[in-house]
Amino acid sequence: MTKEIHILSLGAGVQSSVLFLQSIRGELPDGIKFDWAIFADTGDEPVAVMDHLNWLKKQGGPPLLIRS
């Protein structure tokens, strides 16, 4: 049997940040928890966005991959 892998495309906006946090708290339907979160860094992100991503990393959620 293959294990389902759940990946969140994290844009660091309201919606994806809430999904990230809900996953940590077990608040998603069917108890889904993300195995990974991926953020695509354009290299032009404001400091506030990068600060927010660093804060999310500290919340104990899934590994957060930041790729440019």
C-alpha positions in Angstrom: 0.0 0.0 0.0 1.3 3.4 -0.9 1.3 6.2 1.6 -0.3 9.5 0.5 1.9 12.5 0.8 0.4 15.9 1.4 2.3 18.9 0.2 1.2 22.5 0.8 2.1 25.2 -1.8 2.8 28.0 0.7 2.6 31.5 -0.6 2.9 33.0 2.9 -0.4 34.8 2.4 -3.5 34.5 4.6 -5.0 31.3 3.1 -1.9 29.1 2.9 -0.6 30.3 6.3 -3.9 29.4 7.9 -3.8 25.9 6.2 -0.3 25.4 7.5 -1.3 26.3 11.0 -4.5 24.3 10.9 -2.5 21.3 9.8 -0.3 21.6 12.9 -3.4 21.9 15.1 -5.1 18.9 13.5 -8.0 21.1 12.3 -8.1 19.9 8.7 -10.7 17.5 7.4 -10.0 13.8 7.9 -7.0 14.7 10.1 -4.8 15.6 7.1 -1.4 16.8 8.1 1.0 18.2 5.5 4.2 16.3 5.0 5.9 19.2 3.4 5.3 22.9 2.7 7.1 24.5 -0.3 7.6 28.3 -0.8 8.9 29.6 -4.2 11.1 32.6 -3.4 11.3 35.0 -6.4 14.3 36.7 -4.8 12.1 39.9 -4.5 10.2 39.0 -1.4 9.7 41.8 1.1 11.5 41.4 4.5 8.1 41.0 6.2 7.3 37.9 4.1 10.6 36.2 4.9 10.1 37.1 8.6 6.7 35.5 8.4 8.1 32.3 6.8 10.7 32.1 9.6 7.9 32.5 12.2 6.0 29.7 10.5 9.0 27.5 10.6 9.2 27.9 14.4 5.6 26.7 14.9 6.5 23.0 14.7 4.8 22.2 11.4 6.0 20.2 8.5 9.4 20.9 7.0 9.3 24.1 5.0 11.3 24.1 1.8 12.2 27.5 0.4 13.4 27.3 -3.2 14.4 30.0 -5.6 
